[in-house]
Amino acid sequence: MKTGSCRIIGGNWRGRKIKFDDAEGLRPTTDRIRETVFNWLQPYLYQSICLDLFAGSGVLGFEALSRGAAEVVFIESNKTIVNNVKKNIVQLKMSDVTIYNKDALSWLPETNKNKCFNLVFLDPPFHSDLLVKSSIALNDSGILADDAIIYVEHEGDAKFSAPDNWSCIKDKRAGQVSYKLFELM
């Protein structure tokens, strides 16, 4: 199996590499996009409770922790990828991390409604119908804080209609990737 790596680009673990095995649909957010996104997120990151709903390599959640998030919950359905994320958590000696080896759409209705997330990374595999389904399920889940910020990444040409109570505050495209920041209205 082919392996890959990404580096954390800012914060406490800046320059450290995370490693992962290649898997179908896995495409870690590039350094260039992450740099822009985390510049956008700067005012929201400190002590935030984050949800990385389609964790994949975990690079978005790791970057958030490195830059001051209080806690990250990773959701990933692929067991091999989950094991890679766990190895990276141990290697980086990160705490305040929880990882669930579960399908995002089945985890959302089952999760503890006492925990509210103020930052969510919503970056499902491209070429799937998971973005619309997961945004609706997330919105209906009752786990978004009133001041929640939701980062969405999708295929550049794909149309995405966010739930009516989400307002797009940032929007950019890089190559074949569109990425947006939403806040709750």
C-alpha positions in Angstrom: 0.0 0.0 0.0 1.3 3.4 -0.9 2.0 5.9 1.9 1.8 9.6 2.0 2.5 12.5 4.4 1.5 16.0 5.1 3.2 18.6 7.3 1.5 20.7 9.9 2.0 24.3 8.7 1.5 26.3 11.9 1.3 26.4 15.7 2.8 24.1 18.3 3.5 21.2 15.9 4.6 23.4 13.0 6.8 21.4 10.5 5.9 18.0 12.0 4.8 15.4 9.5 1.8 13.1 9.7 1.9 9.9 7.8 -1.0 7.9 6.3 -1.7 5.0 4.0 -3.3 5.8 0.7 -7.0 4.9 0.5 -9.8 5.4 -2.0 -11.2 9.0 -1.8 -8.4 10.2 0.5 -7.1 13.6 -0.6 -5.6 15.6 2.2 -6.2 19.3 2.0 -3.1 20.9 0.4 -0.7 23.2 2.2 -1.8 26.1 0.1 -5.5 25.7 0.9 -4.8 25.0 4.6 -2.8 28.2 4.9 -5.7 30.2 3.5 -8.3 28.3 5.6 -6.4 28.7 8.9 -5.9 32.4 8.2 -9.7 32.6 7.9 -10.1 30.6 11.0 -7.7 32.5 13.2 -10.3 34.4 15.1 -12.3 31.3 15.8 -9.7 28.7 16.7 -8.5 29.4 20.2 -10.1 27.0 22.7 -12.6 25.8 20.1 -14.2 22.4 20.2 -13.7 21.0 16.7 -15.4 18.2 14.8 -13.5 16.7 11.8 -16.5 14.8 10.3 -14.7 13.0 7.4 -11.3 13.0 9.0 -9.3 11.2 6.4 -5.6 11.9 7.1 -6.7 14.1 10.0 -4.6 17.0 8.8 -7.4 19.6 9.4 -8.0 18.5 12.9 -4.2 18.2 13.7 -3.7 21.7 12.3 -6.5 23.0 14.5 -5.0 21.4 17.6 -1.6 22.8 16.7 -3.0 26.3 16.5 -4.9 26.3 19.8 -8.1 24.3 19.5 -9.1 22.9 22.9 -10.4 19.6 21.6 -10.9 17.7 18.3 -13.3 14.8 17.6 -12.4 12.8 14.5 -15.0 10.7 12.6 -13.7 8.3 10.0 -15.2 5.1 8.6 -12.1 3.5 7.1 -10.3 1.3 9.8 -6.9 1.6 8.2 -7.1 5.4 8.1 -8.3 5.5 11.7 -5.3 3.5 12.7 -3.0 6.0 10.9 -4.7 8.9 12.7 -4.2 7.1 16.0 -0.5 6.5 15.3 -0.1 10.2 14.5 -1.9 11.2 17.7 0.6 9.1 19.7 3.6 10.3 17.7 2.7 13.9 18.2 1.8 13.3 21.9 -1.6 15.0 21.4 -4.2 15.0 24.1 -7.9 16.2 24.0 -8.5 14.1 20.9 -11.2 11.5 20.4 -11.5 9.3 17.3 -14.5 7.3 16.2 -14.3 4.5 13.6 -17.8 5.2 12.3 -19.7 6.4 9.3 -20.4 10.1 9.7 -24.1 9.8 8.7 -24.7 7.1 11.4 -22.6 8.9 14.0 -24.4 12.2 13.8 -27.8 11.1 15.1 -26.2 8.9 17.8 -23.8 11.4 19.3 -24.1 13.0 22.7 -26.2 16.1 22.3 -24.5 17.6 25.4 -21.4 18.5 23.4 -21.6 21.5 21.1 -19.0 22.1 18.4 -18.0 25.6 17.4 -15.8 24.5 14.5 -16.6 21.8 12.0 -14.6 20.5 9.1 -16.9 19.1 6.4 -14.7 17.6 3.7 -16.3 14.3 2.5 -14.9 12.3 -0.5 -15.4 13.9 -3.8 -17.7 12.2 -6.4 -20.2 11.2 -3.6 -23.5 12.5 -2.4 -22.1 12.8 1.1 -21.7 16.6 1.3 -25.4 17.5 1.0 -26.5 14.5 3.2 -23.9 15.3 5.9 -24.6 19.0 5.9 -28.3 18.4 6.5 -27.6 15.7 9.1 -25.1 18.0 10.8 -27.5 20.9 10.8 -30.3 18.7 12.3 -28.0 17.0 14.8 -28.3 19.6 17.6 -24.5 19.6 18.1 -23.6 22.9 16.5 -22.9 25.8 18.9 -24.8 29.0 18.3 -21.6 30.6 17.1 -20.5 27.6 15.0 -18.2 28.0 12.0 -18.4 25.3 9.3 -15.6 24.7 6.8 -16.7 23.0 3.6 -14.5 21.6 0.9 -15.8 20.1 -2.3 -15.1 19.4 -5.9 -14.7 22.7 -7.8 -17.5 22.2 -10.3 -20.0 20.7 -7.9 -22.9 22.8 -6.8 -23.4 22.9 -3.0 -26.5 24.4 -1.4 -25.9 24.9 2.3 -28.8 24.6 4.8 -30.8 27.9 4.9 -29.5 28.9 8.3 -25.8 28.8 7.1 -24.3 32.0 5.7 -21.2 31.9 3.5 -18.6 34.3 4.9 -15.6 33.2 2.8 -15.4 31.4 -0.5 -12.4 30.5 -2.7 -11.4 28.1 -5.4 -7.9 26.5 -6.0 -7.7 24.3 -9.1 -10.3 21.6 -8.8 -11.2 22.4 -5.2 -13.8 24.9 -3.9 -13.7 25.8 -0.2 -16.0 27.9 1.9 -16.5 29.1 5.4 -20.0 29.3 6.8 -21.5 30.7 10.0 -24.8 30.0 11.5 -27.4 32.8 11.2 
